[in-house]
Amino acid sequence: MPNIYDVIIVGGGPAGMTAAIYALRGGKTVLIIEKSNFGGQIANSPRVENIPGTKAISGLDFSSNLFDQISDLGVDFELEDVEGITKENDIFTVKTNYGEHQSKTVILATGVEHRHTGVAREEELTGKGISYCATCDGAFYKGEEVVLIGDANTAMQYTLLLSNYCKKVTVCALFDHLFADQVLIDQVYSKKNVEVFFNKSLQEFLGEDELTGLRFVDTKTNEEFKINTKGVFICIGQVPDNKRYENLVELDKRGFIVTNENMETKTPGLYAAGDCCQKEVRQLATAFNDGAIAATKAIQYLK
């Protein structure tokens, strides 16, 4: 491993690995630091159908192929959690839970995380009835009655997916209307095995070792509302985890990293790419785009 890398990439999702491809092909030394698993959230998807030139592939196979590609090109990688980054004399120091790494440029590709409800025992019952991904876990509830908490586009898409193989899908929205596109709302209401409830605030996850139900309170009437279920899908948005970098980047009010069209942050030599950035569309195609631009600009900066 070099003492000082040309490029350190924080995050091993599609944006980060795409950036690695471009930087490595540009003849640069590259270290990717990933805290959990390579591939990001897409690795959990059973079927990906929006990659140009590829009709369908599992998220795991896609991620594995991408990782093999950067491995063949000579990437270094560490499974560590980045705690912060500093810059001094044009050299970045990336501090992790295991030590420090240095580089001349850095690309942040940290992605986003599922927003949690904050209700007690949520973490404890995750994977035991609580899920955040219908495409990942929906098939486990074939023939069952499930609940979905959410009200926007992804929530409606998950509802439609679950309705294909679940006996019933109960949607619980916090407000008095849905925020999704009208075409999705119409499709949801056309499903005979879908029921939508409004003004429902989650108060409690029921069950001991596994989920058995949910307790809500109606925000208008204060009446208690209970549902027996073995599975709940929480789809209330995604949140970035960028506060640890705010000494070097500008964050918008939601915590996303502000960049220009060249994926440059306010700090020279520091770039950001993918879902962690302030943007309207977060898809595989835009992750590829961001990663390619960030790496290309990093190479130009190094010259």
DRENDO-1510 file (C-alpha; in Angstrom, 1 decimal, always signed):
<recs>
REC; n; res; u; v; w
REC; 1; MET; +0.0; +0.0; +0.0 .
REC; 2; PRO; +1.3; +3.5; -0.8 .
REC; 3; ASN; +2.1; +5.8; +2.0 .
REC; 4; ILE; +0.0; +8.5; +0.3 .
REC; 5; TYR; -2.7; +7.4; -2.2 .
REC; 6; ASP; -3.7; +9.5; -5.2 .
REC; 7; VAL; -7.4; +9.0; -4.5 .
REC; 8; ILE; -9.2; +7.7; -1.4 .
REC; 9; ILE; -12.9; +6.9; -2.0 .
REC; 10; VAL; -15.2; +6.7; +1.0 .
REC; 11; GLY; -18.0; +4.3; +0.1 .
REC; 12; GLY; -18.1; +1.1; -1.9 .
REC; 13; GLY; -21.5; +1.5; -3.7 .
REC; 14; PRO; -22.0; +2.0; -7.4 .
REC; 15; ALA; -20.9; +5.7; -7.3 .
REC; 16; GLY; -17.7; +4.8; -5.4 .
REC; 17; MET; -16.8; +1.8; -7.5 .
REC; 18; THR; -17.4; +3.6; -10.7 .
REC; 19; ALA; -15.1; +6.4; -9.5 .
REC; 20; ALA; -12.5; +3.7; -8.8 .
REC; 21; ILE; -12.7; +2.3; -12.3 .
REC; 22; TYR; -12.0; +5.8; -13.8 .
REC; 23; ALA; -9.3; +6.6; -11.4 .
REC; 24; LEU; -7.5; +3.3; -11.8 .
REC; 25; ARG; -7.7; +3.4; -15.6 .
REC; 26; GLY; -6.2; +6.9; -15.3 .
REC; 27; GLY; -3.2; +5.3; -13.7 .
REC; 28; LYS; -3.8; +6.5; -10.1 .
REC; 29; THR; -3.4; +4.6; -6.9 .
REC; 30; VAL; -6.8; +4.1; -5.2 .
REC; 31; LEU; -8.1; +3.0; -1.8 .
REC; 32; ILE; -11.8; +2.4; -1.2 .
REC; 33; ILE; -12.9; +2.5; +2.4 .
REC; 34; GLU; -16.3; +0.8; +3.0 .
REC; 35; LYS; -17.8; +0.3; +6.5 .
REC; 36; SER; -20.1; -2.6; +5.8 .
REC; 37; ASN; -20.5; -4.3; +2.4 .
REC; 38; PHE; -19.5; -3.5; -1.1 .
REC; 39; GLY; -22.4; -2.7; -3.5 .
REC; 40; GLY; -24.4; -0.4; -1.2 .
REC; 41; GLN; -28.2; -0.8; -0.9 .
REC; 42; ILE; -28.5; -2.2; -4.5 .
REC; 43; ALA; -26.7; -5.3; -3.4 .
REC; 44; ASN; -29.9; -6.3; -1.5 .
REC; 45; SER; -32.1; -6.0; -4.5 .
REC; 46; PRO; -33.2; -9.4; -5.9 .
REC; 47; ARG; -33.7; -8.0; -9.4 .
REC; 48; VAL; -32.3; -4.8; -11.1 .
REC; 49; GLU; -33.8; -3.9; -14.4 .
REC; 50; ASN; -32.7; -0.2; -14.9 .
REC; 51; ILE; -29.1; -0.7; -16.0 .
REC; 52; PRO; -28.7; +0.3; -19.7 .
REC; 53; GLY; -27.5; -2.7; -21.7 .
REC; 54; THR; -28.5; -5.2; -19.1 .
REC; 55; LYS; -32.1; -6.5; -19.1 .
REC; 56; ALA; -32.0; -7.9; -15.6 .
REC; 57; ILE; -29.5; -8.9; -12.9 .
REC; 58; SER; -29.6; -9.5; -9.2 .
REC; 59; GLY; -28.2; -6.7; -7.1 .
REC; 60; LEU; -25.7; -9.1; -5.5 .
REC; 61; ASP; -24.4; -10.3; -8.9 .
REC; 62; PHE; -24.2; -6.7; -10.2 .
REC; 63; SER; -22.2; -5.6; -7.1 .
REC; 64; SER; -20.0; -8.6; -7.3 .
REC; 65; ASN; -19.2; -8.0; -11.0 .
REC; 66; LEU; -18.4; -4.4; -10.2 .
REC; 67; PHE; -16.1; -5.3; -7.3 .
REC; 68; ASP; -14.3; -7.9; -9.5 .
REC; 69; GLN; -13.8; -5.2; -12.1 .
REC; 70; ILE; -12.1; -2.8; -9.7 .
REC; 71; SER; -10.1; -5.6; -8.1 .
REC; 72; ASP; -8.7; -6.7; -11.4 .
REC; 73; LEU; -7.7; -3.1; -12.0 .
REC; 74; GLY; -5.7; -3.1; -8.8 .
REC; 75; VAL; -7.8; -1.3; -6.2 .
REC; 76; ASP; -6.9; -1.4; -2.5 .
REC; 77; PHE; -9.8; -1.6; +0.0 .
REC; 78; GLU; -10.4; -1.6; +3.7 .
REC; 79; LEU; -13.5; -2.5; +5.7 .
REC; 80; GLU; -13.4; +0.4; +8.1 .
REC; 81; ASP; -15.7; +3.2; +9.3 .
REC; 82; VAL; -14.5; +6.7; +8.5 .
REC; 83; GLU; -14.8; +9.0; +11.5 .
REC; 84; GLY; -13.5; +12.2; +9.9 .
REC; 85; ILE; -11.3; +13.9; +7.4 .
REC; 86; THR; -8.7; +16.7; +7.7 .
REC; 87; LYS; -6.6; +18.5; +5.1 .
REC; 88; GLU; -3.1; +19.9; +5.7 .
REC; 89; ASN; -0.5; +21.0; +3.2 .
REC; 90; ASP; -2.6; +19.6; +0.3 .
REC; 91; ILE; -2.7; +16.1; +1.9 .
REC; 92; PHE; -6.0; +14.6; +3.2 .
REC; 93; THR; -5.9; +12.4; +6.3 .
REC; 94; VAL; -8.8; +10.0; +6.6 .
REC; 95; LYS; -9.3; +8.8; +10.1 .
REC; 96; THR; -11.1; +5.5; +10.7 .
REC; 97; ASN; -12.0; +3.3; +13.6 .
REC; 98; TYR; -8.8; +1.4; +12.8 .
REC; 99; GLY; -6.3; +4.1; +12.0 .
REC; 100; GLU; -5.4; +6.7; +9.4 .
REC; 101; HIS; -4.9; +6.8; +5.6 .
REC; 102; GLN; -3.6; +9.7; +3.5 .
REC; 103; SER; -4.3; +10.8; +0.0 .
REC; 104; LYS; -3.9; +13.7; -2.4 .
REC; 105; THR; -7.7; +13.7; -3.3 .
REC; 106; VAL; -10.8; +12.2; -1.7 .
REC; 107; ILE; -14.2; +11.3; -3.2 .
REC; 108; LEU; -17.1; +10.9; -0.8 .
REC; 109; ALA; -19.6; +8.3; -2.0 .
REC; 110; THR; -21.2; +7.5; +1.3 .
REC; 111; GLY; -24.8; +6.9; +0.1 .
REC; 112; VAL; -27.8; +7.2; +2.3 .
REC; 113; GLU; -29.5; +5.1; +5.0 .
REC; 114; HIS; -33.1; +4.3; +5.6 .
REC; 115; ARG; -34.9; +6.7; +7.9 .
REC; 116; HIS; -36.1; +5.0; +11.1 .
REC; 117; THR; -39.2; +5.7; +13.0 .
REC; 118; GLY; -37.4; +6.2; +16.4 .
REC; 119; VAL; -40.0; +4.0; +18.1 .
REC; 120; ALA; -38.6; +1.7; +20.9 .
REC; 121; ARG; -37.3; -1.7; +19.9 .
REC; 122; GLU; -37.1; -0.9; +16.2 .
REC; 123; GLU; -33.5; -2.0; +16.0 .
REC; 124; GLU; -34.2; -5.1; +18.1 .
REC; 125; LEU; -36.9; -6.3; +15.8 .
REC; 126; THR; -35.3; -5.4; +12.5 .
REC; 127; GLY; -35.1; -8.6; +10.5 .
REC; 128; LYS; -37.6; -10.2; +12.8 .
REC; 129; GLY; -40.7; -8.6; +11.3 .
REC; 130; ILE; -39.4; -5.1; +10.6 .
REC; 131; SER; -38.0; -4.4; +7.1 .
REC; 132; TYR; -37.1; -1.3; +5.1 .
REC; 133; CYS; -36.9; -3.0; +1.7 .
REC; 134; ALA; -39.9; -4.7; +0.0 .
REC; 135; THR; -37.9; -5.8; -3.0 .
REC; 136; CYS; -35.5; -7.5; -0.6 .
REC; 137; ASP; -37.9; -9.1; +1.9 .
REC; 138; GLY; -41.4; -9.0; +0.5 .
REC; 139; ALA; -41.4; -12.5; -0.9 .
REC; 140; PHE; -40.9; -13.8; +2.6 .
REC; 141; TYR; -44.5; -12.7; +3.4 .
REC; 142; LYS; -46.3; -14.4; +0.5 .
REC; 143; GLY; -49.9; -15.1; +1.5 .
REC; 144; GLU; -49.5; -13.0; +4.7 .
REC; 145; GLU; -51.1; -9.7; +5.8 .
REC; 146; VAL; -48.5; -7.0; +6.0 .
REC; 147; VAL; -48.4; -3.3; +6.9 .
REC; 148; LEU; -46.5; -0.6; +5.1 .
REC; 149; ILE; -45.8; +2.7; +6.8 .
REC; 150; GLY; -45.2; +5.6; +4.3 .
REC; 151; ASP; -46.9; +8.0; +1.9 .
REC; 152; ALA; -44.6; +8.9; -1.0 .
REC; 153; ASN; -43.5; +7.4; -4.3 .
REC; 154; THR; -41.3; +4.6; -3.0 .
REC; 155; ALA; -43.9; +3.7; -0.4 .
REC; 156; MET; -46.6; +3.3; -3.2 .
REC; 157; GLN; -44.2; +1.3; -5.4 .
REC; 158; TYR; -43.5; -1.0; -2.5 .
REC; 159; THR; -47.3; -1.3; -1.8 .
REC; 160; LEU; -47.9; -2.4; -5.4 .
REC; 161; LEU; -45.1; -4.9; -5.3 .
REC; 162; LEU; -46.3; -6.4; -2.0 .
REC; 163; SER; -49.9; -6.6; -3.3 .
REC; 164; ASN; -48.8; -9.1; -5.9 .
REC; 165; TYR; -48.1; -11.8; -3.4 .
REC; 166; CYS; -49.4; -10.7; +0.0 .
REC; 167; LYS; -52.9; -11.5; +1.1 .
REC; 168; LYS; -53.4; -8.0; +2.2 .
REC; 169; VAL; -51.4; -4.8; +2.4 .
REC; 170; THR; -52.4; -2.1; +4.9 .
REC; 171; VAL; -50.9; +1.3; +4.3 .
REC; 172; CYS; -50.6; +3.6; +7.3 .
REC; 173; ALA; -49.9; +7.3; +6.5 .
REC; 174; LEU; -49.0; +9.9; +9.1 .
REC; 175; PHE; -50.9; +12.7; +7.3 .
REC; 176; ASP; -54.3; +13.1; +5.7 .
REC; 177; HIS; -53.2; +12.5; +2.2 .
REC; 178; LEU; -50.5; +10.7; +0.1 .
REC; 179; PHE; -47.6; +12.6; -1.4 .
REC; 180; ALA; -46.9; +10.2; -4.3 .
REC; 181; ASP; -47.5; +10.8; -8.0 .
REC; 182; GLN; -51.2; +10.5; -8.9 .
REC; 183; VAL; -50.6; +7.6; -11.3 .
REC; 184; LEU; -49.1; +5.5; -8.4 .
REC; 185; ILE; -52.0; +6.5; -6.1 .
REC; 186; ASP; -54.5; +5.5; -8.6 .
REC; 187; GLN; -52.8; +2.1; -9.1 .
REC; 188; VAL; -52.7; +1.5; -5.3 .
REC; 189; TYR; -56.5; +2.3; -4.9 .
REC; 190; SER; -57.3; +0.0; -7.8 .
REC; 191; LYS; -55.9; -3.0; -5.8 .
REC; 192; LYS; -58.6; -4.9; -4.0 .
REC; 193; ASN; -56.2; -6.3; -1.3 .
REC; 194; VAL; -54.9; -2.8; -0.3 .
REC; 195; GLU; -56.4; -0.7; +2.4 .
REC; 196; VAL; -55.1; +2.9; +3.2 .
REC; 197; PHE; -55.4; +4.6; +6.6 .
REC; 198; PHE; -54.6; +8.2; +7.2 .
REC; 199; ASN; -53.4; +10.2; +10.3 .
REC; 200; LYS; -51.8; +7.2; +11.9 .
REC; 201; SER; -48.8; +7.8; +14.2 .
REC; 202; LEU; -46.8; +4.6; +15.1 .
REC; 203; GLN; -46.5; +4.3; +18.9 .
REC; 204; GLU; -45.3; +0.7; +19.6 .
REC; 205; PHE; -44.0; -2.5; +18.0 .
REC; 206; LEU; -45.8; -5.4; +19.5 .
REC; 207; GLY; -44.3; -8.9; +20.1 .
REC; 208; GLU; -41.5; -10.4; +22.1 .
REC; 209; ASP; -38.8; -12.2; +20.0 .
REC; 210; GLU; -40.7; -11.4; +16.7 .
REC; 211; LEU; -43.1; -8.8; +15.6 .
REC; 212; THR; -46.8; -9.7; +16.1 .
REC; 213; GLY; -48.4; -6.3; +15.6 .
REC; 214; LEU; -48.4; -2.5; +15.7 .
REC; 215; ARG; -50.0; +0.1; +17.8 .
REC; 216; PHE; -50.9; +3.5; +16.3 .
REC; 217; VAL; -52.7; +6.6; +17.6 .
REC; 218; ASP; -55.0; +8.6; +15.3 .
REC; 219; THR; -53.5; +12.1; +15.2 .
REC; 220; LYS; -57.0; +13.6; +14.7 .
REC; 221; THR; -59.1; +11.7; +17.2 .
REC; 222; ASN; -56.4; +10.3; +19.6 .
REC; 223; GLU; -58.0; +6.9; +19.3 .
REC; 224; GLU; -55.8; +3.8; +19.5 .
REC; 225; PHE; -55.5; +1.7; +16.4 .
REC; 226; LYS; -53.9; -1.8; +16.5 .
REC; 227; ILE; -53.0; -4.1; +13.7 .
REC; 228; ASN; -51.9; -7.7; +14.0 .
REC; 229; THR; -49.2; -8.5; +11.5 .
REC; 230; LYS; -46.0; -10.5; +11.2 .
REC; 231; GLY; -44.4; -8.0; +8.9 .
REC; 232; VAL; -44.1; -4.2; +8.6 .
REC; 233; PHE; -42.3; -2.3; +5.8 .
REC; 234; ILE; -41.1; +1.1; +6.9 .
REC; 235; CYS; -40.7; +3.5; +4.0 .
REC; 236; ILE; -40.5; +7.0; +5.3 .
REC; 237; GLY; -37.5; +8.3; +3.4 .
REC; 238; GLN; -33.7; +8.2; +3.4 .
REC; 239; VAL; -31.2; +10.2; +5.3 .
REC; 240; PRO; -27.5; +11.0; +4.6 .
REC; 241; ASP; -24.7; +10.5; +7.2 .
REC; 242; ASN; -22.4; +13.4; +6.3 .
REC; 243; LYS; -22.1; +15.4; +9.5 .
REC; 244; ARG; -18.7; +14.0; +10.2 .
REC; 245; TYR; -17.4; +15.8; +7.0 .
REC; 246; GLU; -19.0; +19.2; +7.6 .
REC; 247; ASN; -15.6; +20.7; +8.4 .
REC; 248; LEU; -14.7; +20.3; +4.7 .
REC; 249; VAL; -18.0; +20.3; +2.8 .
REC; 250; GLU; -21.2; +22.4; +2.7 .
REC; 251; LEU; -24.3; +20.5; +3.8 .
REC; 252; ASP; -27.8; +21.5; +2.8 .
REC; 253; LYS; -30.6; +21.6; +5.4 .
REC; 254; ARG; -31.3; +17.9; +5.0 .
REC; 255; GLY; -27.6; +17.0; +5.4 .
REC; 256; PHE; -26.7; +16.2; +1.8 .
REC; 257; ILE; -23.4; +17.4; +0.4 .
REC; 258; VAL; -23.5; +20.4; -1.9 .
REC; 259; THR; -21.4; +20.1; -5.1 .
REC; 260; ASN; -21.3; +21.8; -8.4 .
REC; 261; GLU; -21.8; +20.0; -11.8 .
REC; 262; ASN; -18.2; +18.8; -11.6 .
REC; 263; MET; -18.9; +17.1; -8.2 .
REC; 264; GLU; -16.5; +19.5; -6.5 .
REC; 265; THR; -17.1; +20.5; -2.9 .
REC; 266; LYS; -16.0; +23.7; -1.3 .
REC; 267; THR; -12.6; +22.1; -0.5 .
REC; 268; PRO; -10.2; +21.7; -3.5 .
REC; 269; GLY; -9.4; +18.1; -4.1 .
REC; 270; LEU; -12.5; +16.8; -2.3 .
REC; 271; TYR; -15.4; +15.5; -4.4 .
REC; 272; ALA; -18.7; +13.8; -3.7 .
REC; 273; ALA; -20.7; +11.4; -5.8 .
REC; 274; GLY; -24.0; +9.4; -5.6 .
REC; 275; ASP; -26.9; +9.5; -3.2 .
REC; 276; CYS; -25.0; +11.4; -0.5 .
REC; 277; CYS; -25.1; +14.6; -2.8 .
REC; 278; GLN; -27.8; +17.2; -3.0 .
REC; 279; LYS; -29.7; +16.1; -6.1 .
REC; 280; GLU; -33.2; +15.4; -7.4 .
REC; 281; VAL; -32.7; +11.9; -8.9 .
REC; 282; ARG; -31.0; +9.1; -7.0 .
REC; 283; GLN; -30.7; +6.1; -9.3 .
REC; 284; LEU; -28.0; +3.7; -10.5 .
REC; 285; ALA; -27.5; +5.7; -13.7 .
REC; 286; THR; -26.9; +8.9; -11.8 .
REC; 287; ALA; -24.5; +7.2; -9.4 .
REC; 288; PHE; -22.5; +6.0; -12.4 .
REC; 289; ASN; -22.5; +9.6; -13.8 .
REC; 290; ASP; -21.4; +11.2; -10.6 .
REC; 291; GLY; -18.6; +8.7; -10.0 .
REC; 292; ALA; -17.2; +9.1; -13.5 .
REC; 293; ILE; -17.2; +12.9; -13.2 .
REC; 294; ALA; -15.7; +13.0; -9.7 .
REC; 295; ALA; -12.9; +10.7; -10.7 .
REC; 296; THR; -12.2; +12.5; -13.9 .
REC; 297; LYS; -12.0; +15.8; -12.1 .
REC; 298; ALA; -9.8; +14.3; -9.4 .
REC; 299; ILE; -7.4; +13.1; -12.1 .
REC; 300; GLN; -7.3; +16.6; -13.6 .
REC; 301; TYR; -6.7; +18.1; -10.1 .
REC; 302; LEU; -3.8; +15.7; -9.6 .
REC; 303; LYS; -2.2; +16.9; -12.8 .
</recs>
